[in-house]
Amino acid sequence: MLWKSPAMAPRETAPVRDRSSQVQKIFQTFSMLTVMVALAGLALATQAGVRVVQRAFPAQGRMIEIAGGTLHVVELGPRDGAGPPIVLLHGASSNLEAMRRPIGERLAQHHRVILIDRPGHGWSTRDRLDDSTPSIQGRMISEALAKLGIDRAIVVAHSWSGALALRMALDDPARIAGLVLLAPVAYPWPGGVGRYNELVNTPVIGPLLAYTITLPLGYVLAEPGARGVFLPQTMPEGFVKDTATPLLLRPREFLANARDLVTLKAAVIEQAPRYAEIKAPITILAGDVDKTVSTEIHSRPLAAAAPAARLIVLPGIGHMVQNAVPDRVISEIEAMTARLAPSPTAAD
């Protein structure tokens, strides 16, 4: 039959409503427990993965204590090598092995070479996650160089560390004999640094992601991600393993890397107006098809602003300049070394 009015319709009894509410609460509790167990499992898997990664890619150099952390440093070549020592600084999402493989070992045949894991990267540590800017990291690296007895050096820097090397030339000019910058970041750019990096910098959510899904997910994504940075060049076979890239997937380093990226734009906005103050010679090598760090946004304006800068634009080359044209990079470093070496007359 049809009910004539709502008042005549049968009503749900209290016991039925209570049972429905209890089922809903049980389902919510079960769902929460399932999520908590899954997160706990991922966290345990991450910690186990960290131990595996660190055994696979142990520290190769010495640890230097500095204010605010410890820097991992690898020294190559003769201590009395030709010209000033050469300091190699890697970019974001990497460590010192990214500079050792293509150019560091070759330069060490004739020069003293210093490779440094930036604070919070590789085997270097930093006490504060917020020590993410070129200014702070430059101070830390300068302190380490002083402890190594290096009063003056040529700094070769890639990508993110372009801004770092420029800041060192501004803040500690006496220590910087010259700069060789490879696809450097130097100026603010349109847009951000990727939604995931911004998400990882969110309180609570960021650490939760870093300590649960980043390492297992990163193992899947590391290789295709690296291939994209190399375009249009081909990534060398075995690059991810040979450069100890999985160290990035450890929670502390992943958080540090994301913070470095998210705070970089504000840092270059602050320091870029001062580039005309840099008196040290600067050689800039940048690819004309770099999709990661635009040559038009960064390298060209820098070459125009710094009085002793020289720009070399490489046709058909992408972001990984040191891998794409290592001979050219080494040639330019050698040329700067020769220019800065004391003449025989001055040495007498």
Residue pairs with C-beta under 8 A, 6 or more apart in sequence:
3 9
39 208
39 212
42 212
42 213
42 216
43 211
43 212
45 215
45 216
46 211
46 212
46 214
46 215
46 216
46 251
49 215
49 216
49 219
49 249
50 215
50 250
50 251
53 215
53 246
53 247
53 249
53 250
54 247
54 250
56 246
57 244
57 246
57 247
59 72
59 122
59 123
60 74
61 72
61 73
61 74
61 75
61 96
61 115
61 123
62 72
62 73
62 74
62 75
63 70
63 71
63 72
63 73
63 123
64 70
64 71
64 73
64 144
64 147
64 148
66 140
66 143
66 144
66 147
67 139
67 140
67 143
68 119
68 126
68 127
68 128
68 131
68 136
68 140
69 119
69 120
69 124
69 125
69 126
69 127
69 131
69 140
70 124
70 125
71 116
71 117
71 119
71 124
71 140
71 141
71 144
72 96
72 116
72 117
72 122
72 123
72 124
73 114
73 115
73 116
73 117
73 144
73 148
74 96
74 100
74 114
74 115
74 116
75 112
75 113
75 114
75 115
75 148
76 100
76 104
76 105
76 107
76 108
76 112
76 113
76 115
77 107
77 108
77 109
77 110
77 111
77 112
77 113
78 110
78 111
78 112
79 112
80 112
81 108
81 110
81 111
81 112
81 113
82 110
82 111
82 337
82 341
83 111
83 154
83 337
83 338
83 340
83 341
84 152
84 153
84 154
84 177
84 178
84 337
84 340
84 341
85 111
85 112
85 113
85 114
85 150
85 153
85 154
86 107
86 111
86 112
86 113
86 114
86 153
86 154
86 156
86 333
86 337
87 113
87 114
87 115
87 116
87 141
87 145
87 150
87 153
87 154
87 155
87 156
88 96
88 99
88 100
88 103
88 104
88 113
88 114
88 115
88 116
88 156
88 157
89 99
89 116
89 118
89 141
89 155
89 156
89 157
89 158
89 161
89 164
89 165
90 96
90 98
90 99
90 117
90 118
90 121
90 158
90 161
91 98
91 157
91 158
91 159
91 160
91 161
91 162
92 159
92 160
92 257
92 260
92 261
93 245
93 248
93 257
94 121
94 243
94 245
94 248
95 117
95 121
95 122
95 123
95 243
95 244
95 245
95 247
95 248
96 104
96 115
96 116
96 117
96 122
97 122
97 242
97 243
97 244
98 158
98 243
98 322
99 115
99 156
99 158
99 322
100 115
101 242
101 243
102 322
102 323
102 326
102 329
103 156
103 322
103 326
103 329
103 330
103 333
104 113
104 115
106 326
106 330
107 113
107 330
107 333
111 337
114 145
114 148
114 150
114 153
116 124
116 141
116 144
117 123
117 124
118 124
118 137
118 141
118 161
118 164
118 260
119 125
119 126
119 131
119 136
119 137
119 140
119 141
119 256
120 126
120 129
120 131
120 132
120 252
120 253
120 256
120 257
120 260
121 247
121 248
121 253
121 256
121 257
122 244
122 247
122 253
123 247
125 252
126 140
126 256
129 255
129 256
129 259
130 259
130 263
131 137
131 140
132 256
132 259
132 260
132 262
132 263
133 263
133 264
133 267
134 163
134 164
134 166
134 167
134 168
134 264
134 267
134 268
134 271
135 167
135 171
135 267
135 271
137 164
138 164
138 167
138 168
138 171
138 172
139 171
139 172
141 164
141 168
142 168
142 171
142 172
142 175
145 153
145 175
146 175
150 175
151 174
151 175
152 174
152 175
152 176
152 177
153 175
153 176
153 177
154 177
154 178
154 179
154 180
154 333
154 336
154 337
154 340
155 165
155 168
155 169
155 176
155 178
155 179
155 180
156 165
156 179
156 180
156 181
156 182
156 329
156 333
157 164
157 165
157 179
157 180
157 181
157 182
157 184
158 182
158 183
158 184
158 321
158 322
159 182
159 183
159 184
159 185
159 292
159 293
159 319
160 185
160 260
160 261
160 264
161 184
162 181
162 182
162 183
162 184
162 185
162 186
162 293
162 298
163 184
163 185
163 186
163 264
163 267
163 268
163 271
165 176
165 179
165 181
165 184
166 179
166 181
166 184
166 186
166 271
166 275
166 278
166 302
167 267
167 271
168 175
168 176
169 176
169 179
169 278
169 280
169 282
170 271
170 274
170 275
170 277
170 278
173 278
173 279
173 280
176 280
177 280
177 340
178 280
178 281
178 282
178 283
178 336
178 339
178 340
179 278
179 280
179 281
179 282
179 283
180 282
180 283
180 285
180 329
180 332
180 333
180 336
181 282
181 283
181 284
181 285
181 299
181 302
182 285
182 286
182 321
182 322
182 329
183 285
183 286
183 287
183 290
183 292
183 293
183 295
183 298
183 299
183 319
183 320
183 321
184 284
184 286
184 293
184 298
184 299
184 302
185 264
185 268
185 293
185 298
186 268
186 272
186 275
186 298
186 299
186 301
186 302
187 268
187 272
187 297
187 298
187 301
187 302
188 265
188 268
188 269
188 272
189 265
189 294
189 297
189 298
192 198
192 262
192 265
193 261
193 262
193 264
193 265
194 261
196 258
197 257
197 258
197 261
197 262
198 262
199 205
199 206
199 209
200 206
200 209
200 210
200 214
200 254
200 255
200 258
201 258
201 259
201 262
206 255
206 258
207 251
207 255
210 251
210 254
210 255
211 251
214 249
214 251
214 254
215 249
215 250
215 251
218 246
218 248
218 249
218 254
219 246
219 249
222 240
222 245
222 246
222 248
222 249
223 240
226 235
226 239
226 240
226 245
227 234
227 235
229 292
229 318
229 319
229 320
230 239
230 318
230 319
230 320
230 323
230 324
231 291
231 318
232 289
232 316
232 318
233 317
233 318
233 320
233 323
233 324
236 242
236 323
239 245
240 246
247 253
248 254
248 257
272 305
275 302
275 305
275 306
276 305
276 306
276 307
278 306
278 307
278 308
279 307
279 308
280 308
281 308
281 309
281 310
281 336
281 339
281 340
282 302
282 303
282 306
282 308
282 309
282 310
283 309
283 310
283 312
283 332
283 335
283 336
284 299
284 302
284 303
284 309
284 310
284 311
284 312
285 312
285 314
285 321
285 325
285 328
285 329
285 332
286 293
286 295
286 298
286 299
286 311
286 312
286 313
286 314
286 317
286 321
287 295
287 313
287 314
287 316
287 317
287 318
287 319
287 321
287 324
288 295
288 313
288 314
288 315
288 316
288 317
289 316
289 317
289 318
290 317
290 318
290 319
291 318
291 319
292 318
292 319
293 319
295 313
299 311
299 313
300 311
302 309
302 311
303 309
303 310
303 311
312 328
312 332
314 321
314 324
314 325
314 328
317 324
317 325
318 324
321 329
322 329
